[in-house]
């Protein structure tokens, strides 16, 4: 496989990832709205840790679990920042 073909594969995967990331953020926002309505705490560190534990458990590599956790921490931070803007 040549460089252009590999880059095309990455572009195709990005076209799948971006909508999934936005869908994930929308779901997190809905959860945030429900929590606010109920008077629940918005940020729950135990839940964030559970997400990190889950993605670590299902990770089959080659991405290291440490890097995967960094990515997911960034995703969850993006959800929190998005919610703050609403």
PyMOL commands that set and color helices and strands:
alter all, ss='L'
color gray80, all
select helices_A, chain A and resi 3-38+45-58+65-85
alter helices_A, ss='H'
color red, helices_A
deselect
rebuild
show_as cartoon
